[in-house]
Amino acid sequence: MEPLGDAGRSRPATLADVAAASGVATSTVSRALSNPGRVNQITRERIERAARELDYVPNSHARALTSGRTGAIAVLVSDVTNPFYFGIIRGTQQQLKAAGYTQILIDTEESDELEDGMLQKLRPSYDGAILAASRLTDRRLSALAKEIPLVAINRQTASVPSVYIDTPRGVHEALGHLVSLGHRTIAYVSGPPTSWPNEGRWRALVRAAAELGVEAIRIGPFSPKKHAGAAAADAVLNTDATACIAFNDLLAIGMLMRFTERGVRVPDEISIVGCDDIFGADFCNPPLTTLTAPIEEAGRAAVSMLLSRIDSDLPTVRRTATLPTHLTVRSSTGPAPSNTTRKDR
């Protein structure tokens, strides 16, 4: 391979430079670098070696002009500080990197307006979008899916490709666990009213409670953050519930902290179950019983589903995928107290 002369090195290397150095067409170089699976291994390795030696850096704007593609995927999460999304982000990042795409991470701050606005404003910058726990209405989400290649995580809306984490089935399992411990009144600590999974979990709890002959009550809504746990814990203590299932682990962890402040012993006086099994759920005092979800797998599955819609050369992936959850039992749940009357604290 002949190195470029001084004149060639005075400007950034182009696709044409890489093509000349590796002895192939420019279109072959483009395919090899953007979609390696479409070029045979020997040719691809030669092209990659030439690109490294020439310090070739892909120009996303030029690629967009010539192909209509940006090589970027937008990943929208409702709260980037929530550890639940760490797994989603890691899963999407790994899968996108392997496919030669860049990830654009957007924090929508639990706002449907911000989510919609960012999708519109940044549209020229991405080829498709993954919406993790979208706060948009079904109607708006369906309309966007007709305009933009997208996949929703933790959401089931007609005509919208989705990866669904089956927490309602997990809630049924959690209730069965609590009932087996003697609990007869269980509170559901509700999350945001705009959260689609929140409603699904409550409906599942109502059905399971009817099947098992126990009472389910609902309190909230509460912000799905740790600081909201204090108000949620106080609300539970004003009911007859001896156990509760929280919308997510952050809320449950905040509740544990408040119970400690008020001298309420967990699980001796009240049991609590979280949802998501985030990093830190097993470090609580006591460690949190929670629904464990395949969060990273959800991110990877969403990427595969989205890229199959964007690139017709890739194998078609089904439009929906359901991932199971399971209950991880730790020390925050125990037998129902023999005396359900709690003294004022």
C-alpha positions in Angstrom: 0.0 0.0 0.0 1.5 3.3 -1.0 1.3 6.1 1.6 -0.1 9.4 0.7 2.3 12.2 -0.1 2.8 15.4 1.9 0.0 17.1 -0.1 -2.4 14.3 0.8 -1.5 14.5 4.4 -2.2 18.3 4.5 -6.0 17.7 4.5 -8.2 15.2 6.2 -8.4 11.8 4.5 -11.6 11.1 2.5 -13.5 8.0 1.5 -11.9 8.3 -1.9 -8.4 8.3 -0.3 -9.2 5.1 1.6 -10.7 3.6 -1.6 -7.5 4.4 -3.6 -5.2 3.1 -0.9 -7.1 -0.2 -0.5 -7.8 -0.7 -4.2 -11.6 -0.8 -4.1 -14.5 1.4 -5.0 -15.6 4.3 -2.8 -19.0 2.6 -2.3 -17.3 -0.5 -1.0 -15.4 1.5 1.5 -18.6 3.2 2.7 -20.3 -0.2 3.1 -17.3 -1.7 4.9 -17.2 1.1 7.5 -20.9 1.7 8.0 -22.1 -1.9 7.8 -19.2 -4.3 8.0 -21.3 -7.4 7.6 -22.0 -6.6 3.9 -18.4 -6.8 2.9 -16.2 -9.9 2.9 -13.7 -10.2 5.7 -10.5 -9.9 3.7 -11.6 -6.8 1.8 -13.0 -5.3 5.0 -9.7 -5.8 6.9 -7.8 -4.2 4.0 -10.1 -1.2 4.1 -10.0 -0.9 7.9 -6.2 -1.0 7.8 -6.1 1.7 5.1 -8.5 3.9 7.1 -6.3 3.5 10.2 -3.1 4.4 8.4 -4.7 7.4 6.8 -6.3 8.5 10.1 -9.6 8.6 8.3 -12.5 10.1 10.3 -16.0 9.6 9.0 -17.8 12.8 8.2 -21.4 12.3 9.4 -22.7 15.4 7.6 -21.2 14.3 4.3 -22.6 10.8 4.8 -26.1 12.2 5.5 -25.9 14.3 2.3 -25.0 11.4 0.1 -27.0 8.6 1.7 -29.7 10.4 3.7 -28.3 8.7 6.8 -26.6 10.3 9.8 -25.3 7.1 11.4 -26.8 8.2 14.7 -29.7 6.9 16.8 -31.5 9.0 19.4 -32.1 7.3 22.8 -34.6 9.1 25.0 -34.9 8.4 28.7 -37.2 10.1 31.2 -34.6 10.6 33.9 -30.9 10.0 33.2 -30.1 10.0 36.9 -32.3 7.0 37.5 -30.1 3.8 37.7 -32.8 1.9 35.8 -31.8 3.7 32.6 -28.1 2.9 33.1 -28.8 -0.6 31.9 -30.9 0.6 29.0 -28.2 3.0 27.9 -25.4 0.5 28.2 -27.4 -2.1 26.2 -28.2 0.4 23.4 -24.7 1.8 23.3 -23.1 -1.6 23.0 -25.4 -2.8 20.2 -25.2 0.5 18.3 -21.4 0.6 18.5 -21.2 -2.9 17.1 -23.5 -1.9 14.2 -21.4 1.2 13.5 -23.9 3.8 14.8 -23.5 6.7 17.3 -25.8 7.1 20.2 -27.4 10.5 21.0 -28.7 10.4 24.6 -31.6 12.7 25.5 -33.0 13.3 29.0 -36.7 14.2 28.7 -37.0 15.0 32.4 -40.3 13.2 32.8 -41.9 15.7 30.4 -44.0 14.6 27.4 -43.7 18.1 25.9 -39.9 18.0 26.1 -39.8 14.5 24.7 -42.0 15.5 21.7 -40.0 18.7 21.2 -36.6 17.1 21.2 -37.7 14.4 18.7 -38.8 17.2 16.4 -35.9 19.6 16.9 -33.2 17.0 16.5 -34.8 15.1 13.7 -32.1 16.0 11.1 -29.5 14.5 13.4 -30.7 10.9 13.8 -31.9 8.1 11.7 -34.3 6.6 14.2 -35.2 6.8 17.9 -35.5 4.5 20.9 -38.0 5.8 23.5 -37.5 4.3 27.0 -40.6 4.7 29.1 -42.2 7.3 26.9 -44.5 9.8 28.5 -46.3 10.6 25.2 -50.0 9.7 24.7 -50.8 6.6 22.6 -52.2 8.8 19.9 -49.1 11.0 19.7 -46.8 8.0 19.9 -48.6 6.3 17.0 -48.5 9.5 14.9 -44.7 9.8 15.5 -44.2 6.2 14.5 -45.6 7.0 11.1 -43.0 9.8 10.6 -40.0 8.5 12.4 -38.5 5.0 12.6 -38.8 4.3 16.3 -39.0 1.6 19.0 -40.6 2.0 22.4 -39.3 0.3 25.5 -41.8 -0.5 28.3 -44.7 0.6 26.3 -47.3 -1.2 24.2 -49.1 1.0 21.7 -50.8 -0.2 18.5 -48.7 0.1 15.4 -45.6 1.0 17.4 -42.7 -1.5 17.6 -41.9 -2.2 21.2 -39.8 -4.1 23.7 -42.0 -4.8 26.7 -40.6 -5.7 30.2 -43.4 -7.7 31.7 -43.5 -6.2 35.2 -47.3 -6.8 35.6 -46.6 -10.5 35.7 -43.9 -9.8 38.2 -46.4 -7.8 40.3 -48.6 -10.8 40.4 -45.7 -12.9 41.7 -44.8 -10.2 44.3 -48.4 -10.2 45.6 -48.4 -14.0 45.8 -45.2 -13.8 47.9 -46.7 -11.2 50.3 -49.9 -13.2 50.6 -47.9 -16.3 51.5 -46.4 -14.3 54.3 -49.9 -13.5 55.7 -50.4 -10.0 54.4 -54.1 -9.2 53.6 -54.0 -5.5 52.8 -51.4 -4.4 50.3 -50.8 -0.9 49.1 -49.6 0.1 45.7 -47.4 3.2 45.8 -48.2 4.7 42.4 -45.7 6.4 40.1 -46.2 9.2 37.6 -49.8 9.4 36.1 -48.3 9.7 32.6 -46.3 6.4 33.0 -47.8 3.6 31.0 -46.2 0.8 33.0 -47.5 2.4 36.2 -51.1 1.7 35.1 -50.3 -1.8 33.9 -48.8 -2.7 37.3 -51.8 -1.4 39.2 -54.3 -3.3 37.0 -52.2 -6.4 37.5 -52.3 -5.9 41.2 -56.1 -5.5 41.3 -56.6 -8.7 39.3 -54.2 -10.7 41.4 -55.8 -9.4 44.6 -59.2 -10.5 43.5 -57.9 -13.9 42.6 -56.2 -14.3 46.0 -59.0 -12.8 48.1 -57.0 -9.9 49.5 -57.4 -6.1 49.5 -55.3 -3.8 47.2 -55.3 -0.1 47.8 -53.6 2.6 45.8 -51.8 5.7 47.1 -50.1 8.5 45.1 -49.1 9.4 42.5 -45.6 10.1 43.5 -42.5 11.2 41.7 -40.3 8.1 40.8 -37.4 9.5 42.8 -35.9 8.8 46.2 -36.9 12.2 47.7 -40.6 11.3 47.1 -40.2 8.3 49.4 -40.8 10.2 52.6 -44.2 11.3 51.6 -45.0 7.9 50.2 -44.0 6.2 53.4 -46.1 8.5 55.5 -49.1 7.9 53.3 -48.7 4.1 53.7 -48.5 4.4 57.4 -51.9 6.2 57.4 -53.5 3.1 55.9 -54.2 -0.4 57.2 -51.7 -1.9 54.8 -49.1 -4.3 56.3 -47.1 -4.4 53.0 -46.6 -2.3 49.9 -45.4 -2.5 46.4 -43.6 0.6 45.1 -43.6 1.8 41.5 -39.8 1.6 41.4 -36.7 1.0 43.5 -35.8 4.6 43.9 -39.2 5.3 45.5 -38.9 2.2 47.7 -35.4 3.1 48.9 -36.7 6.6 49.9 -39.5 4.9 51.8 -37.1 2.6 53.6 -35.1 5.7 54.7 -38.3 7.4 56.0 -39.4 4.2 57.9 -36.1 4.2 59.6 -36.5 7.9 60.6 -39.9 7.2 62.1 -38.7 4.1 63.9 -40.9 1.7 61.8 -39.2 -1.7 61.6 -39.0 -3.3 58.2 -40.1 -6.0 57.7 -41.3 -6.6 61.3 -44.0 -3.9 61.1 -44.3 -3.4 57.3 -43.0 -5.2 54.2 -41.9 -3.4 51.0 -41.3 -4.5 47.4 -39.6 -2.4 44.8 -39.4 -2.8 41.0 -36.4 -2.9 38.6 -33.6 -4.3 40.8 -31.4 -1.3 40.2 -27.7 -1.0 41.3 -27.9 -0.5 45.1 -31.1 -2.3 45.8 -29.2 -5.0 47.6 -27.2 -2.5 49.6 -30.2 -1.0 51.4 -31.0 -1.5 55.0 -32.6 -3.9 54.8 -31.8 -5.2 51.3 -34.8 -4.6 49.0 -37.1 -7.4 47.7 -37.7 -6.3 44.1 -38.7 -7.3 40.6 -35.6 -8.1 38.6 -35.8 -7.1 34.9 -33.4 -7.9 31.9 -32.8 -4.2 31.4 -29.6 -4.4 29.3 -31.3 -7.0 27.1 -34.2 -4.7 26.5 -31.8 -2.0 25.2 -30.1 -4.5 22.8 -33.4 -5.9 21.6 -34.7 -2.4 20.9 -31.6 -1.5 18.8 -31.9 -4.7 16.7 -35.6 -4.0 16.1 -35.0 -0.4 15.1 -32.0 -1.1 12.8 -34.0 -3.8 11.0 -36.6 -1.1 10.1 -33.9 1.4 9.0 -31.7 -1.0 6.9 -33.6 -3.2 4.5 -30.4 -5.3 4.1 -30.7 -6.5 7.7 -32.9 -9.5 8.7 -36.4 -8.5 9.7 -36.9 -8.6 13.4 -40.4 -9.0 14.9 -42.3 -5.8 15.8 -42.8 -6.7 19.5 -40.8 -8.5 22.1 -41.8 -9.4 25.7 -39.1 -9.9 28.3 -40.0 -11.7 31.6 -39.2 -10.5 35.1 -38.9 -12.4 38.3 -39.1 -11.6 42.0 -35.8 -11.4 43.9 -36.6 -11.9 47.6 -34.4 -10.1 50.1 -34.9 -8.9 53.7 -37.4 -6.1 53.2 -40.3 -8.6 53.2 -41.4 -10.8 56.0 -44.4 -12.3 57.8 -47.3 -9.9 58.4 -47.3 -8.5 62.0 -49.7 -10.2 64.4 -51.0 -6.8 65.5 -51.7 -4.6 62.5 -52.3 -1.5 64.6 -49.2 0.8 64.5 -48.7 3.3 67.2 -48.2 6.9 66.3 -44.7 7.8 65.5 
